[in-house]
Amino acid sequence: MRVFLILLVVLAIALIAGDRVVVAMAQNEIGRQIAEEYNLPRQPEVDIRGFPFLTQAVDGRYRDIHIRIGDWTEQNISVRDLDITLTDVSAPLSELLDNRTSSLVASTATATALVPYDAVKPFAPSGVESITNSPDGLRVTGTFDIEGIPVPVPATVTVTVAPSDTGFEITPVSIQAAGGGPTISLALLRSTLAFSVPLEQLPVGAKLTAIHPTADGLEVTAVAHDVHFDDLPK
């Protein structure tokens, strides 16, 4: 009985070790192919979740695959901490290990990233000096001409997804002269302060669905459904 138990333990260890070896190979291949397809400066980290991996591989279906890309630049705007989670993924293991990821199909792809305020500022109108998050909401400060007089103005703004899914829009909702001065008409500066930021060509064809201001920048979420890797824009 003791020998039998030892054999069972050895077999279990061998199966676990083999499982981890195969999943590491599959993760590396997915990361390599994504880096190649999107011309990334470095290979992203890939985590195929769920244990054991081999039972998922045999079935050709994976609960979720997490891809950590990190920095991403597109349309002259750079984002940080770009992560993508693919859920309900189907792909034959043989194709993954045969340098082919085009067969991957994901039911849903969710991308999250941080757009630093320094990356937003170049798209802002002339006169904008800073973009920060405050207890009252997102705030834009700058100096603008009002009837020929330069006036320093802090403005509370909203940020929303552009209707055409081309990025996001920043629109003033309240404006007040600095130093507790009189309230300034929104009509005077709305056309000057409102601006848009392009952010549409995200990986896996994801479209923006939510934007949340934080101390470090705008946290954006983008989602795509029925993602076929062989149809993705490169």
C-alpha positions as CSV (number, residue, x, y, z in Angstrom):
1,M,0.0,0.0,0.0
2,R,2.8,2.4,0.9
3,V,4.5,1.8,-2.5
4,F,1.2,2.4,-4.2
5,L,0.7,5.7,-2.4
6,I,4.2,6.8,-3.3
7,L,3.5,6.0,-7.0
8,L,0.3,8.0,-6.9
9,V,2.1,11.0,-5.4
10,V,4.9,10.7,-8.0
11,L,2.3,10.5,-10.8
12,A,0.4,13.5,-9.5
13,I,3.6,15.5,-9.3
14,A,4.5,14.5,-12.9
15,L,1.0,15.4,-14.1
16,I,1.1,18.8,-12.4
17,A,4.7,19.5,-13.7
18,G,3.6,18.4,-17.2
19,D,0.5,20.6,-17.0
20,R,2.6,23.7,-16.0
21,V,5.1,23.0,-18.8
22,V,2.5,22.8,-21.5
23,V,0.6,25.9,-20.2
24,A,3.9,27.9,-20.2
25,M,4.5,26.9,-23.8
26,A,1.0,28.0,-24.8
27,Q,1.3,31.3,-22.9
28,N,4.6,32.1,-24.5
29,E,3.3,31.4,-28.0
30,I,0.2,33.6,-27.5
31,G,2.4,36.4,-26.2
32,R,4.9,36.0,-29.0
33,Q,2.2,36.1,-31.7
34,I,0.5,39.1,-30.2
35,A,3.8,41.0,-30.0
36,E,4.5,40.2,-33.7
37,E,1.0,41.0,-34.9
38,Y,0.9,44.4,-33.2
39,N,4.6,45.3,-33.5
40,L,4.9,45.6,-29.7
41,P,8.4,46.6,-28.3
42,R,8.2,43.7,-25.9
43,Q,6.3,40.4,-25.5
44,P,3.2,40.8,-23.3
45,E,2.7,38.6,-20.2
46,V,0.0,35.9,-20.8
47,D,-1.8,34.0,-18.1
48,I,-4.1,31.2,-19.1
49,R,-6.2,30.8,-16.0
50,G,-7.9,27.7,-14.7
51,F,-6.4,24.4,-13.4
52,P,-5.6,21.9,-14.7
53,F,-4.7,23.4,-18.1
54,L,-4.6,20.1,-19.9
55,T,-8.3,19.4,-19.5
56,Q,-9.0,22.8,-21.0
57,A,-6.5,22.2,-23.8
58,V,-8.1,18.8,-24.7
59,D,-11.5,20.4,-24.9
60,G,-10.0,23.4,-26.9
61,R,-11.9,25.9,-24.6
62,Y,-10.4,28.1,-22.0
63,R,-12.3,30.0,-19.2
64,D,-10.3,33.2,-19.5
65,I,-6.9,34.3,-20.7
66,H,-5.3,37.4,-19.2
67,I,-2.9,39.5,-21.3
68,R,-0.8,42.2,-19.7
69,I,0.6,44.5,-22.5
70,G,1.7,47.5,-20.4
71,D,2.5,50.6,-22.4
72,W,0.7,51.1,-25.7
73,T,0.9,54.0,-28.2
74,E,-1.6,54.6,-31.0
75,Q,-2.8,57.7,-32.8
76,N,-0.1,59.8,-31.0
77,I,-1.5,59.0,-27.6
78,S,0.2,56.7,-25.1
79,V,-1.6,54.7,-22.4
80,R,-0.2,52.7,-19.5
81,D,-1.1,49.5,-17.8
82,L,-3.0,48.1,-20.8
83,D,-4.6,44.7,-19.7
84,I,-6.8,42.5,-21.8
85,T,-9.0,39.7,-20.5
86,L,-10.4,37.2,-23.0
87,T,-13.3,35.1,-21.7
88,D,-14.8,31.9,-23.0
89,V,-11.9,31.3,-25.5
90,S,-11.8,28.5,-28.0
91,A,-8.6,27.4,-29.7
92,P,-7.1,24.0,-30.5
93,L,-3.9,23.4,-28.5
94,S,-2.1,22.0,-31.5
95,E,-2.5,25.3,-33.3
96,L,-1.3,27.3,-30.4
97,L,1.8,25.3,-30.2
98,D,2.2,25.4,-34.0
99,N,2.8,29.2,-34.1
100,R,-0.8,29.9,-34.9
101,T,-3.1,32.2,-32.8
102,S,-5.3,33.3,-35.6
103,S,-7.7,30.5,-34.7
104,L,-8.5,32.0,-31.3
105,V,-12.1,33.1,-30.8
106,A,-13.1,34.8,-27.6
107,S,-16.7,35.4,-26.5
108,T,-15.7,38.7,-24.9
109,A,-12.6,40.8,-24.7
110,T,-12.3,43.5,-22.0
111,A,-9.4,45.9,-22.1
112,T,-8.5,48.4,-19.3
113,A,-5.8,51.0,-19.4
114,L,-4.7,54.3,-17.8
115,V,-4.5,57.5,-19.9
116,P,-2.2,59.9,-18.0
117,Y,-3.3,63.5,-17.9
118,D,0.0,64.5,-19.6
119,A,-1.1,62.4,-22.6
120,V,-4.5,64.2,-22.7
121,K,-3.1,67.7,-22.4
122,P,-1.6,67.9,-26.0
123,F,-5.1,67.5,-27.4
124,A,-6.5,70.3,-25.2
125,P,-7.0,73.8,-26.6
126,S,-4.3,76.5,-26.4
127,G,-4.4,78.1,-23.0
128,V,-5.1,74.9,-21.0
129,E,-2.3,74.7,-18.4
130,S,-3.3,71.6,-16.3
131,I,-5.8,68.7,-16.1
132,T,-6.3,67.2,-12.7
133,N,-8.8,65.2,-10.7
134,S,-10.4,67.0,-7.7
135,P,-13.0,66.2,-5.0
136,D,-15.5,68.1,-7.2
137,G,-14.6,66.3,-10.4
138,L,-12.2,66.5,-13.3
139,R,-10.7,70.0,-13.5
140,V,-9.1,72.0,-16.3
141,T,-7.2,75.2,-15.5
142,G,-5.8,77.8,-17.9
143,T,-5.8,81.4,-19.0
144,F,-8.3,82.5,-21.7
145,D,-9.2,85.7,-23.4
146,I,-12.6,87.1,-22.3
147,E,-13.5,90.2,-24.2
148,G,-9.8,90.8,-24.9
149,I,-8.8,90.3,-21.3
150,P,-6.7,87.3,-20.2
151,V,-8.5,85.6,-17.3
152,P,-7.2,82.6,-15.3
153,V,-10.1,80.1,-15.2
154,P,-10.6,76.8,-13.4
155,A,-13.3,74.7,-15.0
156,T,-15.0,71.5,-13.9
157,V,-15.5,69.2,-16.9
158,T,-17.1,65.9,-17.7
159,V,-15.5,63.2,-19.8
160,T,-17.6,60.9,-21.9
161,V,-17.2,58.3,-24.7
162,A,-17.5,60.0,-28.1
163,P,-20.8,59.0,-29.8
164,S,-18.9,57.7,-32.9
165,D,-16.6,55.5,-30.7
166,T,-13.6,57.4,-31.9
167,G,-12.3,58.3,-28.5
168,F,-13.6,60.5,-25.6
169,E,-14.8,64.0,-25.2
170,I,-14.2,66.6,-22.5
171,T,-16.8,69.2,-22.0
172,P,-17.0,72.0,-19.4
173,V,-20.0,71.9,-17.0
174,S,-19.1,74.8,-14.7
175,I,-16.6,77.7,-15.0
176,Q,-15.6,80.3,-12.4
177,A,-12.9,83.0,-12.4
178,A,-10.0,82.2,-10.2
179,G,-9.8,83.7,-6.7
180,G,-13.5,83.5,-6.0
181,G,-14.3,85.9,-8.8
182,P,-17.7,86.1,-10.5
183,T,-19.2,83.2,-12.4
184,I,-18.4,83.2,-16.1
185,S,-20.9,82.2,-18.7
186,L,-20.4,78.7,-20.0
187,A,-21.4,80.0,-23.4
188,L,-18.3,82.2,-23.5
189,L,-15.8,79.4,-23.1
190,R,-17.6,76.2,-23.9
191,S,-16.6,76.2,-27.6
192,T,-13.1,77.0,-26.6
193,L,-12.6,74.5,-23.8
194,A,-14.5,71.5,-25.2
195,F,-12.2,69.1,-27.0
196,S,-11.9,65.4,-27.9
197,V,-9.1,62.8,-27.6
198,P,-8.8,60.0,-30.2
199,L,-8.6,56.5,-28.8
200,E,-10.3,54.1,-31.1
201,Q,-7.7,51.6,-32.4
202,L,-7.3,49.5,-29.3
203,P,-6.1,45.9,-29.5
204,V,-8.7,43.1,-30.3
205,G,-11.0,45.7,-31.8
206,A,-12.3,46.8,-28.4
207,K,-14.5,49.9,-28.2
208,L,-14.6,52.3,-25.2
209,T,-17.5,51.7,-22.8
210,A,-16.5,53.6,-19.6
211,I,-14.1,56.3,-18.4
212,H,-13.3,57.1,-14.8
213,P,-11.0,60.0,-13.6
214,T,-8.4,59.1,-11.0
215,A,-5.5,60.9,-9.4
216,D,-3.1,59.6,-12.0
217,G,-5.2,59.8,-15.2
218,L,-8.3,58.5,-16.8
219,E,-9.1,54.8,-16.3
220,V,-10.7,53.6,-19.5
221,T,-12.5,50.3,-20.2
222,A,-13.2,48.9,-23.7
223,V,-15.1,45.8,-24.7
224,A,-15.4,43.7,-27.8
225,H,-17.6,40.7,-28.4
226,D,-17.2,37.6,-30.6
227,V,-13.5,38.3,-31.2
228,H,-11.9,36.4,-34.0
229,F,-8.1,36.8,-34.0
230,D,-7.9,36.2,-37.7
231,D,-10.1,39.3,-38.3
232,L,-8.3,41.7,-36.1
233,P,-6.9,44.9,-37.5
234,K,-3.1,44.9,-37.4
